[in-house]
């Protein structure tokens, strides 16, 4: 968060508003006060002049109403009366005859105007109206404002004279200006004092708010240990107290949320199923590690990506369809080399009001389950087929015997022989199935003994060499030393029997079967190679599957059940070894298997 600039701070704004309020208030008060004061002083000034003029009018009226024939006497007396009128505010007083407009006297030192006719418009107006007139004008020489008063003098209702008075009203405005200066000075002092008080007051508000701001920033960084200092019990103090209370509650809520989050993370991390959560628009907001591994994606790259794109079902489904999907959706990511199938279940996230806020997707790896189901179906089909073929053959021959073929001495033994062979074939099949069933259910146990495997291998090969019927040669590449291995002789005999039997079945006339044994690090490796037709490369890994045949017609003709190598694989793995094959078409096949071998234990046993 950026630091608040001074001119943007509440501290500055508060002081500025405080000062502006004071200035506006002082200006409003000042304008009103000065205006009223000016009017009042002007009124008082004029009233004072009027009072003096009234006294003067009484003296002049008495003077003008006396019958005196000598004009010089009147002039002298008027001059004396006007000269006795003393006032610092009056510049000049004139007495004007109302009938002729002649100046009868003046208080000015310039007596040359006496006897001249006045030219003042205000005097002319009074002569016409008989009412007092006044006006303010600006003295061109001094630049001061002057107040002129023309007041009529009446005797018995008749206008007999006019007093023309010029006064210095500028003194009134100078007083107002002086008072205004005092007021402005007081305003400046008041503003400064107000600004100082505003700063102090603003600090009492802004400082707690600044502390709350710092606490909010600390909370944003996850620090809930810091507390705001509560200075008073006012609104700011209550805010600080409430903020501290909120901090405590948030700390508790965060601790609870963090605990729940850790539980959820632990659950999601240790779940074997994949979990994906989306927002209401279908974009991924959470994905656990198993889900990322199942989809072979990075957790960081798929966040905010559409769910249907990550699941690669955008062509079949829309996100809105998944919100109402009740059944599982099968996601097939199988390749030609390997099957890979996931099952997706969807659950809508919604609040009590029914508002949908997202979707939870749970992924299950059902590859093995699907594979097992497919193998089960294939197994049932194979067993049914393997049993149906000999049974059908037996039924045909038995029906023929029932219909009278048993009477034919040549045909009857042949039919009975076929029936006997098919019966033995079914018995072998059932025995192999029972053996596989026991190994699958872990009921088969090993009776291990220390056996010289070289000598044991020779005995098994000798048995086949003596019983073989076709023209096939055996080639042995076995060591001359003794190699003792802990095995179950019966089960290992069956392993070798099944492998050698297969080699004999698929070996051509004049072919050769090679037997090898070599000692490796902590194990021995046995290999049996034939020179048969071989197996296509893409089918080599499948020959250890139950009922799998590369050439089904030829295998059944040779009497195989398709379970021999599957049984051999199970038994070798029970001994802790492994089995595999290599083959080239037209050149033959080699079956390899290993068994655990520890020379140190062998020496100890010997």
C-alpha positions in Angstrom: 0.0 0.0 0.0 1.4 3.4 -1.0 2.1 6.0 1.6 -0.6 8.7 1.9 0.7 12.1 0.7 0.5 15.1 3.0 -2.0 17.0 0.9 -4.2 13.9 0.5 -4.1 13.0 4.2 -7.1 13.5 6.5 -4.9 15.5 8.8 -4.4 18.2 6.1 -8.0 18.1 5.0 -9.3 18.4 8.5 -7.1 21.5 9.2 -7.9 23.0 5.9 -11.6 22.6 6.4 -11.3 23.9 9.9 -9.4 27.0 8.7 -11.8 27.6 5.8 -14.8 27.4 8.1 -13.2 30.0 10.4 -12.3 32.2 7.5 -15.7 32.0 6.0 -17.4 32.6 9.3 -15.1 35.6 10.1 -15.6 37.1 6.6 -19.4 36.8 6.9 -19.3 38.3 10.4 -16.8 41.0 9.2 -18.9 42.0 6.2 -22.0 42.2 8.2 -20.3 44.0 11.2 -18.4 46.5 9.0 -21.5 47.3 6.9 -23.5 47.9 10.0 -20.8 49.8 11.7 -20.3 52.0 8.7 -24.0 52.7 8.5 -24.2 53.5 12.2 -21.2 55.8 12.2 -22.5 57.6 9.1 -25.9 58.0 10.7 -24.4 59.3 13.9 -22.2 61.7 12.0 -25.1 63.1 10.0 -27.3 63.3 13.2 -24.6 65.2 14.9 -24.4 67.7 12.1 -28.2 67.9 11.9 -28.4 68.8 15.6 -25.8 71.5 15.2 -27.6 72.8 12.1 -30.9 73.0 14.0 -29.3 75.2 16.6 -27.7 77.4 13.9 -31.1 77.6 12.0 -32.7 79.0 15.1 -30.1 81.8 15.5 -30.2 82.7 11.8 -34.0 82.6 11.7 -34.1 85.1 14.5 -31.5 87.2 12.7 -33.3 87.2 9.4 -36.8 88.0 10.8 -35.6 91.2 12.5 -36.3 94.3 10.4 -33.1 95.9 9.8 -32.5 98.0 6.8 -28.7 97.9 6.8 -27.4 95.0 4.8 -24.0 95.5 6.1 -25.1 94.9 9.6 -26.8 91.7 8.5 -23.7 90.5 6.8 -21.6 91.2 9.8 -24.0 89.5 12.1 -24.3 86.5 9.8 -20.6 86.3 9.6 -20.3 86.4 13.3 -23.0 83.7 13.8 -21.4 81.4 11.2 -17.9 82.2 12.6 -19.0 81.2 16.1 -20.1 77.7 14.7 -17.2 75.5 15.7 -16.9 72.0 14.5 -13.8 69.9 13.5 -15.9 68.0 11.0 -17.4 71.1 9.2 -15.3 72.7 6.5 -17.6 75.5 5.6 -21.0 77.0 6.3 -22.9 79.3 4.0 -26.1 81.3 4.4 -28.0 81.8 1.2 -30.9 84.0 0.6 -33.9 81.9 -0.3 -35.4 84.4 -2.7 -32.4 85.6 -4.6 -29.9 82.8 -4.1 -27.3 85.2 -3.0 -24.7 84.1 -0.5 -25.3 86.2 2.6 -22.3 84.8 4.6 -19.7 82.1 4.9 -17.5 80.7 7.6 -14.7 80.4 5.2 -11.8 82.9 5.2 -12.6 83.6 1.6 -15.3 86.3 2.0 -15.2 87.2 -1.7 -18.1 84.9 -2.5 -20.4 86.8 -0.2 -23.0 88.7 -2.3 -22.5 86.4 -5.2 -25.3 84.1 -6.4 -24.8 80.5 -5.6 -24.4 78.0 -8.5 -24.9 74.8 -6.4 -27.6 72.5 -7.8 -28.5 71.2 -4.4 -29.3 74.8 -3.2 -31.5 75.2 -6.3 -33.3 72.0 -5.5 -34.0 73.1 -1.9 -35.3 76.5 -3.1 -37.8 74.6 -5.2 -38.8 71.8 -2.9 -38.3 73.6 0.5 -36.9 70.3 1.8 -33.4 69.5 3.1 -31.1 67.9 0.6 -27.7 66.2 1.1 -25.1 64.5 -1.1 -21.6 63.1 -0.9 -18.9 64.0 -3.4 -15.2 63.5 -3.8 -12.9 66.4 -3.2 -10.7 66.7 -6.3 -7.8 68.3 -4.4 -7.6 66.1 -1.3 -9.4 63.0 -2.7 -11.5 62.9 0.5 -15.2 62.3 0.5 -17.2 65.3 1.6 -20.8 65.5 2.8 -22.9 68.5 1.6 -26.1 69.5 3.4 -28.6 72.1 2.2 -31.1 72.8 4.9 -34.0 75.3 4.5 -34.8 78.0 7.1 -38.4 78.8 7.4 -40.3 81.5 9.3 -44.1 81.2 9.5 -44.0 78.6 6.9 -42.1 80.8 4.4 -38.7 79.9 3.1 -36.4 82.7 4.1 -32.9 81.2 3.8 -30.8 78.1 3.2 -27.9 76.8 5.2 -25.3 75.2 2.9 -22.9 73.1 5.0 -19.8 71.1 3.8 -18.5 68.5 6.2 -15.6 66.0 6.2 -17.4 62.6 6.3 -14.1 61.0 5.2 -13.2 60.7 8.9 -16.1 58.3 9.4 -14.8 56.0 6.6 -11.3 56.2 8.0 -12.6 55.0 11.3 -14.4 52.2 9.5 -11.2 51.4 7.6 -9.2 51.4 10.8 -11.7 49.1 12.5 -11.6 46.9 9.4 -7.9 46.6 9.6 -8.2 45.7 13.3 -10.7 43.1 12.4 -8.5 41.7 9.6 -5.6 41.5 12.0 -7.8 39.8 14.5 -9.0 37.4 11.7 -5.4 36.5 10.8 -4.5 35.9 14.5 -7.7 33.8 14.9 -6.9 31.8 11.8 -3.4 31.1 13.0 -4.7 30.1 16.5 -7.4 28.1 14.8 -4.8 26.4 12.5 -2.7 25.5 15.5 -5.7 24.2 17.4 -6.9 22.4 14.2 -3.5 20.7 13.9 -3.6 19.6 17.5 -7.2 18.5 17.2 -6.6 16.7 13.9 -3.7 14.8 15.4 -6.0 13.5 18.1 -8.1 12.1 15.2 -5.6 11.2 12.6 -3.1 9.5 14.9 -5.5 6.8 16.0 -6.6 6.4 12.4 -3.0 6.1 11.3 -2.5 3.4 14.0 -5.6 1.6 12.7 -4.2 1.9 9.1 -0.9 0.4 10.2 -2.7 -2.4 12.0 -4.8 -3.1 8.9 -1.6 -3.3 6.8 -0.1 -5.6 9.3 -3.2 -7.7 9.2 -3.0 -7.8 5.4 0.5 -9.3 5.9 -0.9 -11.9 8.3 0.3 -10.3 11.6 -2.6 -10.3 14.1 -0.5 -9.9 17.2 -0.3 -6.1 17.0 -2.9 -4.0 18.8 -4.2 -0.5 18.3 -3.6 1.8 21.3 -7.0 3.0 22.7 -6.4 6.7 23.7 -9.9 7.7 24.9 -13.5 6.6 25.2 -14.8 8.7 22.3 -15.9 7.5 18.9 -12.2 7.1 17.8 -11.5 5.1 21.0 -14.5 3.0 20.4 -13.4 2.4 16.8 -9.9 1.4 18.0 -11.5 -1.0 20.6 -13.8 -2.5 17.9 -10.8 -2.9 15.6 -8.8 -4.7 18.3 -11.8 -6.9 18.9 -12.2 -7.6 15.2 -8.4 -8.4 15.0 -8.8 -10.9 17.8 -11.8 -12.6 16.1 -10.0 -12.6 12.8 -7.0 -14.2 14.4 -9.2 -16.9 15.9 -11.0 -17.3 12.6 -7.7 -17.5 10.7 -6.3 -20.1 13.2 -9.5 -22.1 12.7 -9.4 -21.7 8.9 -5.7 -22.5 8.8 -6.4 -25.6 10.9 -9.2 -26.7 8.6 -7.1 -25.9 5.6 -4.3 -28.1 6.9 -6.7 -30.9 7.5 -8.1 -30.5 4.0 -4.6 -30.3 2.5 -3.7 -33.4 4.5 -6.8 -35.2 3.4 -6.4 -34.2 -0.3 -2.7 -35.0 -0.2 -3.1 -38.5 1.2 -6.2 -39.3 -0.9 -5.5 -42.0 -3.5 -8.4 -40.5 -5.6 -7.9 -37.3 -7.5 -9.9 -34.2 -6.5 -10.6 -31.1 -8.5 -12.6 -28.1 -7.4 -13.9 -25.3 -9.8 -15.6 -22.0 -9.4 -19.1 -21.3 -10.7 -17.7 -20.7 -14.2 -16.0 -24.1 -14.4 -12.5 -22.9 -14.0 -10.2 -24.9 -11.7 -9.3 -23.4 -8.4 -7.9 -26.5 -6.6 -6.4 -29.7 -7.7 -4.6 -32.3 -5.5 -1.4 -34.1 -6.4 -3.1 -37.5 -7.3 -5.4 -35.7 -9.7 -2.4 -33.9 -11.3 -0.6 -37.2 -11.6 -3.6 -39.0 -13.1 -4.1 -36.3 -15.7 -0.3 -35.9 -16.2 -0.5 -32.1 -15.8 1.2 -29.5 -13.6 -0.9 -28.1 -10.7 0.3 -24.6 -11.4 -0.5 -24.7 -15.1 -4.1 -26.0 -14.8 -5.3 -23.5 -12.3 -7.9 -21.1 -13.8 -8.2 -23.5 -16.8 -11.6 -24.8 -17.8 -12.3 -28.2 -16.3 -13.8 -29.7 -19.5 -10.5 -28.8 -21.3 -8.3 -30.4 -18.7 -10.5 -33.6 -18.7 -10.5 -33.4 -22.5 -14.3 -33.8 -22.7 -15.1 -30.5 -24.3 -16.5 -32.2 -27.4 -18.9 -34.4 -25.5 -19.9 -32.3 -22.5 -20.4 -28.6 -21.5 -19.8 -27.5 -17.9 -23.5 -26.9 -17.4 -24.1 -30.5 -18.3 -21.7 -31.7 -15.6 -23.8 -29.8 -13.0 -26.7 -32.0 -13.6 -24.7 -35.2 -14.4 -25.8 -38.0 -12.1 -23.8 -40.9 -13.5 -20.1 -41.3 -13.7 -18.2 -40.2 -16.8 -15.6 -42.5 -18.1 -12.3 -40.9 -19.3 -10.4 -43.1 -21.7 -6.8 -42.1 -22.0 -5.7 -45.5 -23.3 -2.9 -45.8 -25.9 -2.0 -48.6 -28.2 0.7 -49.7 -25.8 -1.1 -49.4 -22.5 -4.7 -49.0 -21.3 -5.5 -46.1 -19.0 -9.1 -45.4 -17.9 -10.4 -42.9 -15.3 -13.9 -42.6 -13.8 -15.1 -39.1 -12.9 -17.8 -38.4 -10.4 -19.3 -34.9 -10.0 -20.8 -33.1 -7.0 -22.2 -29.6 -7.1 -21.1 -27.0 -4.5 -24.1 -24.8 -3.5 -25.2 -22.7 -0.5 -28.4 -23.0 1.5 -30.2 -20.7 -1.0 -29.3 -23.1 -3.8 -26.8 -20.8 -5.5 -24.2 -22.9 -7.4 -20.7 -21.7 -6.5 -18.7 -24.5 -8.1 -18.2 -28.2 -8.8 -16.2 -31.0 -7.1 -14.8 -33.7 -9.4 -13.4 -37.0 -8.0 -11.2 -39.1 -10.2 -10.8 -42.8 -9.8 -8.2 -44.9 -11.7 -10.3 -47.8 -12.9 -7.8 -49.2 -15.3 -7.1 -52.3 -13.3 -10.7 -52.8 -12.6 -11.6 -52.5 -16.2 -8.8 -54.7 -17.1 -9.9 -57.3 -14.5 -13.5 -57.1 -15.8 -12.2 -57.6 -19.4 -10.0 -60.5 -18.3 -12.9 -62.0 -16.4 -15.2 -61.8 -19.4 -12.4 -63.1 -21.6 -11.6 -65.9 -19.1 -15.2 -67.0 -18.8 -15.5 -67.0 -22.6 -12.2 -68.9 -23.0 -13.2 -71.5 -20.3 -16.6 -71.9 -21.9 -15.0 -72.4 -25.3 -12.3 -74.8 -24.0 -14.9 -76.9 -22.3 -17.5 -76.7 -25.1 -15.1 -77.9 -27.8 -14.2 -81.3 -26.1 -17.7 -81.8 -24.8 -19.1 -81.2 -28.3 -16.6 -83.7 -29.8 -17.4 -86.2 -27.1 -21.2 -85.8 -27.6 -20.8 -86.4 -31.3 -18.8 -89.6 -30.9 -21.0 -90.9 -28.1 -24.1 -90.3 -30.2 -22.4 -92.2 -33.0 -21.6 -95.0 -30.6 -25.2 -95.0 -29.3 -26.5 -95.2 -32.8 -24.6 -98.5 -33.4 -21.0 -97.6 -34.1 -20.0 -99.5 -31.0 -20.7 -102.7 -32.9 -18.0 -101.9 -35.5 -14.8 -103.3 -34.2 -12.7 -100.9 -36.2 -14.6 -97.6 -35.6 -15.6 -98.2 -31.9 -12.1 -98.3 -30.4 -11.2 -95.2 -32.4 -14.3 -93.3 -31.2 -13.6 -94.4 -27.6 -10.0 -93.3 -27.9 -11.0 -89.8 -29.1 -13.5 -89.6 -26.3 -10.9 -90.7 -23.8 -8.4 -88.0 -25.1 -11.0 -85.3 -24.9 -11.8 -86.4 -21.3 -8.2 -86.2 -20.3 -7.9 -82.8 -22.0 -10.8 -81.5 -19.9 -9.3 -83.0 -16.8 -6.0 -81.2 -17.5 -7.9 -78.0 -18.1 -9.8 -78.3 -14.8 -6.7 -79.2 -12.9 -4.9 -76.2 -14.3 -7.8 -74.0 -13.4 -7.9 -75.3 -9.9 -4.2 -74.8 -9.6 -4.5 -71.2 -10.8 -7.4 -70.6 -8.4 -5.4 -71.8 -5.5 -2.5 -69.6 -6.4 -4.8 -66.6 -6.8 -6.4 -67.2 -3.4 -2.9 -67.6 -1.8 -3.9 -71.1 -0.7 -0.9 -72.6 -2.5 2.1 -73.0 -0.3 5.7 -73.8 -1.1 7.6 -76.7 0.4 11.1 -75.4 -0.2 14.2 -77.5 0.1 17.8 -76.9 -0.8 18.3 -78.5 -4.2 21.3 -78.8 -6.6 19.6 -77.0 -9.4 22.1 -78.3 -12.1 21.4 -81.9 -11.2 17.6 -81.2 -10.9 17.5 -79.5 -14.3 19.4 -82.5 -15.9 16.8 -85.0 -14.5 13.9 -83.0 -15.9 15.6 -82.8 -19.3 16.4 -86.5 -19.2 12.7 -87.3 -18.6 11.7 -85.4 -21.7 14.5 -86.7 -23.8 13.5 -90.3 -23.1 9.8 -89.7 -23.7 10.1 -87.5 -26.8 8.5 -88.8 -30.0 9.4 -86.3 -32.7 12.9 -85.9 -34.2 14.1 -83.0 -31.9 17.6 -82.7 -30.4 18.4 -81.3 -26.9 21.4 -79.2 -26.4 22.5 -78.5 -22.8 24.7 -75.6 -21.7 24.7 -76.2 -17.9 27.6 -75.5 -15.6 29.6 -78.5 -14.1 29.5 -77.0 -10.6 26.9 -77.5 -8.0 24.4 -74.7 -7.5 22.1 -75.1 -4.6 18.9 -73.2 -4.7 16.0 -73.3 -2.2 12.9 -74.4 -4.2 9.7 -76.4 -4.2 10.8 -79.4 -6.4 7.2 -80.3 -7.5 6.2 -76.8 -8.5 9.5 -76.1 -10.2 9.2 -79.4 -12.0 5.8 -78.3 -13.3 7.4 -74.9 -14.4 10.0 -76.6 -16.4 7.5 -79.2 -17.7 5.2 -76.5 -19.0 8.0 -74.5 -20.7 9.7 -77.6 -22.3 6.3 -79.0 -23.4 5.6 -75.7 -25.2 9.1 -75.8 -26.8 8.5 -79.4 -28.0 5.0 -78.6 -29.4 6.3 -75.7 -31.5 9.6 -77.2 -32.6 9.8 -78.4 -36.2 11.1 -81.9 -37.2 14.8 -81.9 -36.9 14.8 -78.8 -34.7 16.9 -78.2 -31.6 16.0 -77.1 -28.0 18.7 -75.4 -26.0 18.9 -75.5 -22.2 21.1 -72.9 -20.4 21.8 -72.1 -16.8 24.0 -69.3 -15.7 24.9 -67.8 -12.3 24.3 -64.1 -11.9 24.6 -61.7 -9.0 22.3 -63.0 -6.3 20.2 -65.1 -8.8 20.4 -67.8 -11.4 19.0 -67.4 -14.9 17.4 -70.4 -16.7 16.6 -70.2 -20.4 14.9 -72.7 -22.8 15.1 -71.9 -26.5 13.4 -73.6 -29.5 13.6 -73.2 -33.2 9.9 -72.9 -33.9 7.9 -70.4 -35.8 8.5 -67.6 -33.3 6.1 -65.0 -31.9 5.3 -61.6 -33.3 7.0 -58.8 -31.4 3.7 -57.2 -30.3 2.5 -60.5 -28.8 5.6 -61.6 -26.9 4.4 -59.9 -23.6 0.9 -61.6 -23.8 2.0 -65.2 -23.9 2.0 -65.4 -20.1 -1.7 -64.4 -20.0 -4.3 -67.0 -19.3 -5.7 -68.7 -22.4 -3.6 -66.6 -24.7 -2.5 -68.4 -27.9 -0.7 -66.9 -30.8 -2.0 -69.6 -33.2 -5.3 -70.8 -31.5 -6.1 -73.4 -34.1 -2.7 -75.1 -34.0 -2.5 -74.9 -30.2 -5.8 -76.7 -29.8 -4.8 -79.2 -32.4 -1.7 -79.9 -30.3 -3.8 -80.3 -27.1 -2.8 -77.2 -25.2 -5.0 -75.5 -22.7 -3.4 -72.0 -22.9 -2.7 -72.0 -19.2 0.8 -73.6 -19.0 2.9 -70.4 -19.2 0.4 -68.6 -17.0 0.9 -71.3 -14.3 4.7 -71.2 -14.8 4.6 -67.4 -14.3 2.7 -67.6 -11.1 4.9 -70.3 -9.7 8.2 -68.5 -10.6 6.9 -65.4 -8.9 6.0 -67.4 -5.8 9.6 -68.3 -5.6 10.6 -64.6 -5.7 11.8 -64.8 -9.3 10.7 -63.3 -12.7 9.9 -64.8 -16.1 10.0 -63.3 -19.6 10.4 -64.2 -23.2 12.2 -63.1 -26.4 11.3 -64.2 -29.9 12.0 -63.7 -33.6 9.5 -64.8 -36.1 10.8 -67.8 -38.1 13.8 -68.3 -35.8 12.2 -69.4 -32.5 11.4 -68.4 -29.0 13.4 -68.3 -25.7 11.7 -68.4 -22.3 13.8 -67.0 -19.4 13.2 -67.2 -15.7 15.3 -66.3 -12.6 15.4 -67.6 -9.1 17.0 -66.1 -6.0 20.5 -67.4 -5.3 22.8 -66.6 -2.4 26.2 -68.3 -2.6 27.0 -67.4 1.0 24.0 -69.3 2.3 24.8 -72.1 0.0 28.3 -72.4 1.5 26.9 -72.2 5.0 24.4 -75.0 4.2 27.1 -77.2 2.7 
